[in-house]
Structure formats: structure tokens, C-alpha cells
Amino acid sequence: MEVSIDKISEEIKEKGVVSINNLLNKKELEDILYFIKKPQKGSSQSYYPTNFRQYLTKFLKLDFKKINNSLYLKRIANKLNFKKISEISFGSKAELQMIDCYHNKQSSRQILSWHNDIGIYDNQNPKALKNFYEAADATFTKNSSSSARGIKFFIYLTDVKSDNGSLAVIPYSAKIVKCICKLILSKKIDPVSFWSLKNLRDLVAQKSVQSLLSDQIQEEKILKFLQYTKFIENDTPDTSEFDFNLKKGGAVIFDELSVHRGSAPSKTDRIVLRFIYKKIK
């Protein structure tokens, strides 16, 4: 690892994101690429067990390869101090909640548009509102395993760049999203839609909201967020300014509350490995 644990953690605490070249060495890359099966995101094959119950399930199914591969991935995480980075970033204890690895086929479509993972998608939809309040309560009140906030270690197993599958993250946006959630939970602002960057920026641009945010965030960071996200108002609402262009083995580590998007894998397929750590009491 090129950067110290403390420096990585401080970058995540402050900006919500940091990138690292050559996080995995050549042998680790070769080993992982040998045993992964290139599943689609969200399929059962993309996940690796992380706790006793999941290991037991794999054992009863005699899936010893998956167990061994998971243990290998956890050894890498331990060697690279993922848990310690997460705990310093949170300022609290953390635990590994998920490991997955998946494959995006070459495509001209964005993998993800600009969004945050906890925001209300449609405030006119009762189910969307219910999902938000449950996630926000788990995140900011209970710190439960269903929290929407984690530290995500997003490791590339293929080369990526701006026009080919790179991840982009808006600096300081995690602080903004966190405060918006708390303001809605405390009923200081109404539960409006803010999943998309466009809706979030429109909300933050309101002077009354900025006044409330400034009680918890430096005004300079609020203005930086508005400056950084001005591109969303353009005819083509995208930018490559915040893309992380990395060779395979490189990683983006970020607070999941950050605003992010994945560019289209327009030139080659993309394969990523993810570790997610959640805050615990």
C-alpha cells in the first residue's frame, strides 16, 4: 500500500474518498482472476461468505472452493488493514459485511448515473419514503447492520479510465448527504427527493437549507459542493473531472454516502472486487 493507513483514513473522513494505485500485487491479482467466475452484479455467485452463518451454508452445500476463496480474500483484507482504515474513518468499531466480485460487459451505457445510496428516490412514493426512513434510522440512530453507510473498498481487476468503466466520486458530498438525512429525520426540512445529484443539488442550493447545513458543515465545503456539481445543469449532465483512472489492482475507497457514478465500459469489459465495512456500536 503506497499511502499510510492514517492518511487514507483522514482523506475518507474529510473528502469521503481516496484512490490508491497497485493496492493488490501481481500474485494476488493472478490468484483472484483465476478463481472468479465473472458473475453479474447481485447474482448469488457474486458473493463470498463473510460470517459464520454464511460459511455454514456453503459448508452444508459442500462448496469448499467458495469457502477457501473467501478466506483468501479476507487474508488480503487483513493484510491491507481494511478494518482499521474503516474504524479510523468512522471513529467507531466496524466489521466486514460483504465481499463480492462482479463483471460488467462492454456497453455504451453508464453503469450508474450520479446518485447517492441513501437518498429518497421519489418522495411521492410511500414505499420509497418508508425505505428511506428505515435506512436513515439504521444508519444514524441504531448503527445496525442494515445501515446504508459503509466504507467501500472498490478494487479494479481490469484497467479503467474515464470513457471505460471508471468510478467517479464528488469530494465532500458524503458530509452533505449525511447532514441532509439528519435534517429530514429531525423534521427540520421536508422529505424531498434527493437520490439523484440534480435533486440533491437543487435542495442544497436553497438558502434556507444552506443555513441549516452551515450549523454542521463549514460554508466553504457547501460552496465547493455546489461548485463541483454545477455540471449537472448542463445539456450533457456529466463530467470526467472526478473520475479515477486506474490500472488493474488499483482501488477507490469511499464513504458510501458520497455522490458517485460509474462510466460506461465502452471499450472493454469491467471486473471489480468489493469489500464493504459497516459501523457497529
JOURNOR-V443729 format. One record per residue. RES is the residue in three letters. SS is DSSP state (hx for helix, st for strand, lp for the rest). PSI is psi in whole degrees, 0 to 359 (NA if undefined). D_LAST is the distance of its C-alpha to the last C-alpha in Angstrom with 2 decimals. Layout:
BEGIN
RES:SS:PSI:D_LAST
RES:SS:PSI:D_LAST
END
This chain:
BEGIN
MET:lp:127:28.39
GLU:lp:332:30.45
VAL:lp:149:27.92
SER:lp:154:25.70
ILE:hx:315:21.95
ASP:hx:319:21.46
LYS:hx:319:23.94
ILE:hx:311:22.41
SER:hx:320:18.94
GLU:hx:322:20.70
GLU:hx:319:22.73
ILE:hx:317:19.80
LYS:hx:319:18.15
GLU:hx:305:21.61
LYS:hx:343:23.43
GLY:lp:358:20.88
VAL:st:150:22.99
VAL:st:150:24.91
SER:st:151:27.49
ILE:st:128:28.62
ASN:lp:149:31.96
ASN:lp:43:32.52
LEU:lp:319:28.93
LEU:lp:143:30.36
ASN:lp:175:33.56
LYS:hx:317:36.68
LYS:hx:317:36.20
GLU:hx:318:32.64
LEU:hx:313:33.97
GLU:hx:317:36.90
ASP:hx:313:34.89
ILE:hx:316:32.48
LEU:hx:335:35.39
TYR:hx:319:37.27
PHE:hx:347:34.89
ILE:lp:153:33.45
LYS:lp:11:35.43
LYS:lp:53:34.96
PRO:lp:165:33.44
GLN:lp:154:32.89
LYS:lp:133:29.47
GLY:lp:350:27.66
SER:lp:157:30.04
SER:hx:331:28.90
GLN:hx:345:30.48
SER:hx:345:28.36
TYR:st:148:25.13
TYR:st:140:24.33
PRO:lp:145:22.28
THR:lp:346:18.90
ASN:lp:173:17.74
PHE:hx:315:19.80
ARG:hx:318:20.88
GLN:hx:321:22.11
TYR:hx:320:23.90
LEU:hx:318:25.49
THR:hx:314:26.77
LYS:hx:323:28.35
PHE:hx:315:29.80
LEU:hx:333:31.40
LYS:lp:3:32.89
LEU:lp:30:34.16
ASP:lp:69:32.62
PHE:hx:333:32.43
LYS:hx:317:32.97
LYS:hx:321:29.77
ILE:hx:311:27.87
ASN:hx:320:29.63
ASN:hx:321:29.13
SER:hx:315:25.38
LEU:hx:324:25.23
TYR:hx:315:27.38
LEU:hx:322:25.14
LYS:hx:327:22.06
ARG:hx:321:24.26
ILE:hx:314:25.03
ALA:hx:319:21.40
ASN:hx:319:20.82
LYS:hx:323:24.06
LEU:lp:6:23.18
ASN:lp:40:19.74
PHE:hx:319:17.97
LYS:hx:316:14.56
LYS:hx:319:15.21
ILE:hx:316:16.54
SER:hx:317:13.52
GLU:hx:321:11.19
ILE:hx:320:13.92
SER:hx:318:14.36
PHE:hx:330:10.87
GLY:lp:29:10.66
SER:lp:167:7.19
LYS:lp:149:6.55
ALA:st:159:8.22
GLU:st:153:10.31
LEU:st:122:13.79
GLN:st:327:14.25
MET:st:142:17.93
ILE:st:129:21.16
ASP:st:162:24.28
CYS:st:128:27.69
TYR:st:170:30.25
HIS:st:126:33.67
ASN:st:123:35.07
LYS:lp:154:38.85
GLN:lp:133:41.09
SER:lp:155:41.37
SER:lp:358:42.49
ARG:lp:142:39.60
GLN:lp:142:36.36
ILE:lp:317:33.44
LEU:st:139:31.26
SER:st:172:32.38
TRP:st:122:30.55
HIS:st:171:27.42
ASN:lp:154:23.69
ASP:lp:344:21.45
ILE:lp:343:20.02
GLY:lp:155:23.15
ILE:lp:125:25.37
TYR:lp:319:28.22
ASP:lp:106:30.67
ASN:lp:356:30.14
GLN:lp:356:33.20
ASN:lp:113:31.65
PRO:hx:323:29.82
LYS:hx:320:27.93
ALA:hx:320:26.76
LEU:hx:316:25.59
LYS:hx:316:23.77
ASN:hx:320:22.02
PHE:hx:310:20.99
TYR:hx:323:19.61
GLU:hx:316:17.60
ALA:hx:318:16.21
ALA:hx:320:15.67
ASP:hx:316:13.93
ALA:hx:329:11.52
THR:hx:315:11.11
PHE:hx:347:11.15
THR:hx:308:10.31
LYS:hx:338:8.12
ASN:lp:43:6.33
SER:lp:174:7.98
SER:lp:343:10.14
SER:lp:12:12.93
SER:lp:143:11.74
ALA:lp:354:14.93
ARG:lp:126:13.56
GLY:st:170:13.56
ILE:st:120:15.42
LYS:st:127:18.61
PHE:st:105:21.08
PHE:st:99:24.33
ILE:st:128:27.04
TYR:st:134:30.68
LEU:lp:4:33.00
THR:lp:158:35.91
ASP:lp:143:37.21
VAL:st:153:36.28
LYS:st:182:37.64
SER:lp:320:37.94
ASP:lp:22:40.33
ASN:st:66:38.90
GLY:st:12:35.32
SER:lp:151:33.46
LEU:st:141:30.08
ALA:st:140:30.06
VAL:st:132:27.19
ILE:lp:119:27.81
PRO:lp:144:26.55
TYR:lp:355:24.45
SER:hx:332:24.15
ALA:hx:321:20.34
LYS:hx:318:20.31
ILE:hx:310:22.93
VAL:hx:317:21.28
LYS:hx:314:17.94
CYS:hx:322:20.04
ILE:hx:315:22.28
CYS:hx:314:19.53
LYS:hx:323:18.38
LEU:hx:324:22.07
ILE:hx:317:22.72
LEU:hx:324:19.87
SER:lp:4:21.26
LYS:lp:29:24.75
LYS:lp:336:26.13
ILE:lp:157:27.48
ASP:lp:153:28.62
PRO:lp:86:26.89
VAL:lp:164:29.17
SER:lp:130:29.20
PHE:lp:25:27.53
TRP:lp:313:26.70
SER:st:152:29.79
LEU:hx:322:30.33
LYS:hx:311:33.54
ASN:hx:321:31.92
LEU:hx:315:29.04
ARG:hx:319:31.64
ASP:hx:322:33.87
LEU:hx:312:31.11
VAL:hx:333:30.22
ALA:lp:344:33.98
GLN:lp:129:34.35
LYS:hx:323:34.95
SER:hx:323:33.15
VAL:hx:318:29.95
GLN:hx:321:30.38
SER:hx:318:30.72
LEU:hx:319:27.37
LEU:hx:324:25.69
SER:lp:347:27.37
ASP:lp:338:25.40
GLN:lp:339:22.31
ILE:lp:141:24.02
GLN:lp:138:27.12
GLU:hx:326:30.18
GLU:hx:320:31.26
LYS:hx:326:28.34
ILE:hx:315:29.07
LEU:hx:324:32.71
LYS:hx:318:31.91
PHE:hx:315:30.00
LEU:hx:322:33.07
GLN:hx:313:35.37
TYR:hx:330:33.61
THR:lp:9:33.58
LYS:hx:332:37.16
PHE:hx:335:38.31
ILE:hx:345:36.90
GLU:hx:352:39.85
ASN:lp:165:42.40
ASP:lp:322:44.61
THR:lp:96:42.73
PRO:lp:68:39.10
ASP:lp:164:37.78
THR:lp:154:37.73
SER:lp:3:37.40
GLU:lp:328:36.31
PHE:lp:15:32.64
ASP:st:146:33.32
PHE:lp:107:32.23
ASN:lp:115:35.29
LEU:st:150:34.44
LYS:lp:160:36.17
LYS:lp:139:34.71
GLY:lp:345:32.10
GLY:lp:165:30.76
ALA:st:152:27.36
VAL:st:127:25.66
ILE:st:125:21.97
PHE:st:157:20.47
ASP:st:127:17.70
GLU:lp:345:18.22
LEU:lp:350:18.66
SER:lp:152:21.79
VAL:lp:129:25.21
HIS:st:167:26.84
ARG:st:159:29.73
GLY:st:126:31.48
SER:lp:163:35.21
ALA:lp:134:37.78
PRO:st:70:38.47
SER:lp:344:42.09
LYS:lp:324:43.60
THR:lp:166:41.77
ASP:lp:160:39.13
ARG:st:136:35.53
ILE:st:129:33.13
VAL:st:150:29.47
LEU:st:133:26.68
ARG:st:137:23.05
PHE:st:132:19.73
ILE:st:125:16.59
TYR:st:134:13.12
LYS:st:151:10.12
LYS:st:138:6.91
ILE:lp:157:3.79
LYS:lp:NA:0.00
END
